[in-house]
Amino acid sequence: MTRQRTIGTMIFVLAIVGFFLYAYLLMLSEWSPIVLQLSVLMAVGGILGVISWIGYNMATSRPSPSSLVTDDK
């Protein structure tokens, strides 16, 4: 349990440090336009990646037996 707590604490601290580094790069450095462009690019890429993964799974999955039954009324 001690190792798990140590790893959890490291992740927590690194996330906070990462936030402050990102805030510095975005607000106070000359790299601000590039950081903003890369952030938007990664966000849009991630969203479109998830949407394409959903579409791929829908296109390649076999229909379940319950969806093959038709209701003739």
mmCIF file of the C-alpha atoms, coordinates in Angstrom:
data_MODEL
# 
_entry.id   MODEL 
# 
loop_
_atom_site.group_PDB 
_atom_site.id 
_atom_site.type_symbol 
_atom_site.label_atom_id 
_atom_site.label_alt_id 
_atom_site.label_comp_id 
_atom_site.label_asym_id 
_atom_site.label_entity_id 
_atom_site.label_seq_id 
_atom_site.pdbx_PDB_ins_code 
_atom_site.Cartn_x 
_atom_site.Cartn_y 
_atom_site.Cartn_z 
_atom_site.occupancy 
_atom_site.B_iso_or_equiv 
_atom_site.pdbx_formal_charge 
_atom_site.auth_seq_id 
_atom_site.auth_comp_id 
_atom_site.auth_asym_id 
_atom_site.auth_atom_id 
_atom_site.pdbx_PDB_model_num 
ATOM 1  C CA . MET A 1 1  ? 0.000   0.000   0.000   1.00 0.00 ? 1  MET A CA 1 
ATOM 2  C CA . THR A 1 2  ? 2.940   2.331   0.601   1.00 0.00 ? 2  THR A CA 1 
ATOM 3  C CA . ARG A 1 3  ? 4.107   2.084   -3.019  1.00 0.00 ? 3  ARG A CA 1 
ATOM 4  C CA . GLN A 1 4  ? 0.593   2.862   -4.265  1.00 0.00 ? 4  GLN A CA 1 
ATOM 5  C CA . ARG A 1 5  ? 0.399   5.896   -2.010  1.00 0.00 ? 5  ARG A CA 1 
ATOM 6  C CA . THR A 1 6  ? 3.822   7.091   -3.195  1.00 0.00 ? 6  THR A CA 1 
ATOM 7  C CA . ILE A 1 7  ? 2.842   6.774   -6.850  1.00 0.00 ? 7  ILE A CA 1 
ATOM 8  C CA . GLY A 1 8  ? -0.453  8.548   -6.154  1.00 0.00 ? 8  GLY A CA 1 
ATOM 9  C CA . THR A 1 9  ? 1.336   11.398  -4.427  1.00 0.00 ? 9  THR A CA 1 
ATOM 10 C CA . MET A 1 10 ? 3.803   11.686  -7.306  1.00 0.00 ? 10 MET A CA 1 
ATOM 11 C CA . ILE A 1 11 ? 0.979   11.840  -9.854  1.00 0.00 ? 11 ILE A CA 1 
ATOM 12 C CA . PHE A 1 12 ? -0.789  14.482  -7.757  1.00 0.00 ? 12 PHE A CA 1 
ATOM 13 C CA . VAL A 1 13 ? 2.308   16.679  -7.436  1.00 0.00 ? 13 VAL A CA 1 
ATOM 14 C CA . LEU A 1 14 ? 3.276   16.280  -11.102 1.00 0.00 ? 14 LEU A CA 1 
ATOM 15 C CA . ALA A 1 15 ? -0.233  17.251  -12.217 1.00 0.00 ? 15 ALA A CA 1 
ATOM 16 C CA . ILE A 1 16 ? -0.084  20.448  -10.159 1.00 0.00 ? 16 ILE A CA 1 
ATOM 17 C CA . VAL A 1 17 ? 3.421   21.266  -11.432 1.00 0.00 ? 17 VAL A CA 1 
ATOM 18 C CA . GLY A 1 18 ? 2.244   20.549  -14.979 1.00 0.00 ? 18 GLY A CA 1 
ATOM 19 C CA . PHE A 1 19 ? -0.669  22.933  -14.551 1.00 0.00 ? 19 PHE A CA 1 
ATOM 20 C CA . PHE A 1 20 ? 1.584   25.752  -13.361 1.00 0.00 ? 20 PHE A CA 1 
ATOM 21 C CA . LEU A 1 21 ? 4.075   25.099  -16.156 1.00 0.00 ? 21 LEU A CA 1 
ATOM 22 C CA . TYR A 1 22 ? 1.255   25.167  -18.706 1.00 0.00 ? 22 TYR A CA 1 
ATOM 23 C CA . ALA A 1 23 ? -0.163  28.363  -17.189 1.00 0.00 ? 23 ALA A CA 1 
ATOM 24 C CA . TYR A 1 24 ? 3.264   29.997  -17.315 1.00 0.00 ? 24 TYR A CA 1 
ATOM 25 C CA . LEU A 1 25 ? 3.809   28.971  -20.938 1.00 0.00 ? 25 LEU A CA 1 
ATOM 26 C CA . LEU A 1 26 ? 0.338   30.143  -21.890 1.00 0.00 ? 26 LEU A CA 1 
ATOM 27 C CA . MET A 1 27 ? 0.267   33.464  -20.040 1.00 0.00 ? 27 MET A CA 1 
ATOM 28 C CA . LEU A 1 28 ? 3.777   34.752  -19.436 1.00 0.00 ? 28 LEU A CA 1 
ATOM 29 C CA . SER A 1 29 ? 6.108   33.413  -22.104 1.00 0.00 ? 29 SER A CA 1 
ATOM 30 C CA . GLU A 1 30 ? 6.759   34.277  -25.716 1.00 0.00 ? 30 GLU A CA 1 
ATOM 31 C CA . TRP A 1 31 ? 5.658   30.728  -26.603 1.00 0.00 ? 31 TRP A CA 1 
ATOM 32 C CA . SER A 1 32 ? 2.020   31.577  -25.859 1.00 0.00 ? 32 SER A CA 1 
ATOM 33 C CA . PRO A 1 33 ? 0.654   31.424  -29.449 1.00 0.00 ? 33 PRO A CA 1 
ATOM 34 C CA . ILE A 1 34 ? 2.330   28.088  -30.132 1.00 0.00 ? 34 ILE A CA 1 
ATOM 35 C CA . VAL A 1 35 ? 1.203   26.608  -26.807 1.00 0.00 ? 35 VAL A CA 1 
ATOM 36 C CA . LEU A 1 36 ? -2.368  27.739  -27.472 1.00 0.00 ? 36 LEU A CA 1 
ATOM 37 C CA . GLN A 1 37 ? -2.352  26.354  -31.002 1.00 0.00 ? 37 GLN A CA 1 
ATOM 38 C CA . LEU A 1 38 ? -0.954  23.010  -29.857 1.00 0.00 ? 38 LEU A CA 1 
ATOM 39 C CA . SER A 1 39 ? -3.484  22.814  -27.033 1.00 0.00 ? 39 SER A CA 1 
ATOM 40 C CA . VAL A 1 40 ? -6.416  23.378  -29.373 1.00 0.00 ? 40 VAL A CA 1 
ATOM 41 C CA . LEU A 1 41 ? -4.933  20.947  -31.899 1.00 0.00 ? 41 LEU A CA 1 
ATOM 42 C CA . MET A 1 42 ? -4.591  18.215  -29.257 1.00 0.00 ? 42 MET A CA 1 
ATOM 43 C CA . ALA A 1 43 ? -8.107  18.811  -27.907 1.00 0.00 ? 43 ALA A CA 1 
ATOM 44 C CA . VAL A 1 44 ? -9.724  18.697  -31.351 1.00 0.00 ? 44 VAL A CA 1 
ATOM 45 C CA . GLY A 1 45 ? -7.586  15.711  -32.331 1.00 0.00 ? 45 GLY A CA 1 
ATOM 46 C CA . GLY A 1 46 ? -8.597  13.866  -29.169 1.00 0.00 ? 46 GLY A CA 1 
ATOM 47 C CA . ILE A 1 47 ? -12.299 14.539  -29.665 1.00 0.00 ? 47 ILE A CA 1 
ATOM 48 C CA . LEU A 1 48 ? -12.195 13.540  -33.328 1.00 0.00 ? 48 LEU A CA 1 
ATOM 49 C CA . GLY A 1 49 ? -10.141 10.471  -32.424 1.00 0.00 ? 49 GLY A CA 1 
ATOM 50 C CA . VAL A 1 50 ? -12.795 9.321   -29.962 1.00 0.00 ? 50 VAL A CA 1 
ATOM 51 C CA . ILE A 1 51 ? -15.549 9.958   -32.531 1.00 0.00 ? 51 ILE A CA 1 
ATOM 52 C CA . SER A 1 52 ? -13.655 8.006   -35.202 1.00 0.00 ? 52 SER A CA 1 
ATOM 53 C CA . TRP A 1 53 ? -13.043 5.141   -32.746 1.00 0.00 ? 53 TRP A CA 1 
ATOM 54 C CA . ILE A 1 54 ? -16.792 4.983   -32.018 1.00 0.00 ? 54 ILE A CA 1 
ATOM 55 C CA . GLY A 1 55 ? -17.550 4.990   -35.750 1.00 0.00 ? 55 GLY A CA 1 
ATOM 56 C CA . TYR A 1 56 ? -14.988 2.264   -36.416 1.00 0.00 ? 56 TYR A CA 1 
ATOM 57 C CA . ASN A 1 57 ? -16.433 0.077   -33.667 1.00 0.00 ? 57 ASN A CA 1 
ATOM 58 C CA . MET A 1 58 ? -19.959 0.602   -34.975 1.00 0.00 ? 58 MET A CA 1 
ATOM 59 C CA . ALA A 1 59 ? -18.879 -0.252  -38.526 1.00 0.00 ? 59 ALA A CA 1 
ATOM 60 C CA . THR A 1 60 ? -16.896 -3.379  -37.649 1.00 0.00 ? 60 THR A CA 1 
ATOM 61 C CA . SER A 1 61 ? -18.949 -4.947  -34.868 1.00 0.00 ? 61 SER A CA 1 
ATOM 62 C CA . ARG A 1 62 ? -21.269 -7.847  -35.520 1.00 0.00 ? 62 ARG A CA 1 
ATOM 63 C CA . PRO A 1 63 ? -24.947 -7.282  -34.826 1.00 0.00 ? 63 PRO A CA 1 
ATOM 64 C CA . SER A 1 64 ? -26.195 -8.900  -31.657 1.00 0.00 ? 64 SER A CA 1 
ATOM 65 C CA . PRO A 1 65 ? -28.726 -11.743 -31.982 1.00 0.00 ? 65 PRO A CA 1 
ATOM 66 C CA . SER A 1 66 ? -31.424 -9.653  -30.330 1.00 0.00 ? 66 SER A CA 1 
ATOM 67 C CA . SER A 1 67 ? -31.112 -6.975  -33.024 1.00 0.00 ? 67 SER A CA 1 
ATOM 68 C CA . LEU A 1 68 ? -31.581 -9.568  -35.787 1.00 0.00 ? 68 LEU A CA 1 
ATOM 69 C CA . VAL A 1 69 ? -35.087 -10.473 -34.640 1.00 0.00 ? 69 VAL A CA 1 
ATOM 70 C CA . THR A 1 70 ? -37.731 -8.564  -36.563 1.00 0.00 ? 70 THR A CA 1 
ATOM 71 C CA . ASP A 1 71 ? -41.186 -7.803  -35.266 1.00 0.00 ? 71 ASP A CA 1 
ATOM 72 C CA . ASP A 1 72 ? -43.767 -8.657  -37.979 1.00 0.00 ? 72 ASP A CA 1 
ATOM 73 C CA . LYS A 1 73 ? -47.016 -6.953  -36.989 1.00 0.00 ? 73 LYS A CA 1 
# 
